[in-house]
Amino acid sequence: MDEIRREAMNDYKQRTKEQKQRVLDFFIAMDTDGNGSISIREFVAFLQQNGLYSDHLDVLFAELQKDDDGTLGLEEIITLKFMLDHDKYRGRFVATSSNVDTHKHKGGEPDLKEILEDFIEGVDLGVNLCIVAQAAAAAGCSIM
């Protein structure tokens, strides 16, 4: 994970001010208690509320932690965003269809396409993730 983190930070330094702001906005949205760090509870709740699921979010959270303090800071979220935007790391976010929440959605059982569309509308993670989500929905797959 150290190598991915280095790649992510180098990539982040080259981003535009607007792109950096999107990552910061993502971090702030995830930090529901406003304490400047992301707990495992906030991490899982945020991703699931936005339609992203994985069988192993707790493992991903642990891998992302830089200092094993039980929280994620901005640097770890920069790494998460980098991984979401790059094909070679995106495989860590693939879920099985059995773990997608089946709460009522838009008057019926959730449809993956609806879940992904809601996510895309609700959180701006950049064009790359939108393209991946749309492609996943078209293929009948889920991300995260």
Secondary structure, DSSP 8 states (H G I E B T S, - for coil): -HHHHHHHHHHHHTS-HHHHHHHHHHHHHH-TT-SSSEEHHHHHHHHHHTT---TTHHHHHHHH-SS-SSEE-HHHHHHHHHHHH-HHHHGGGB--GGGS----BTTBS--HHHHHHHHHHH----HHHHHHHHHHHHHT--B-
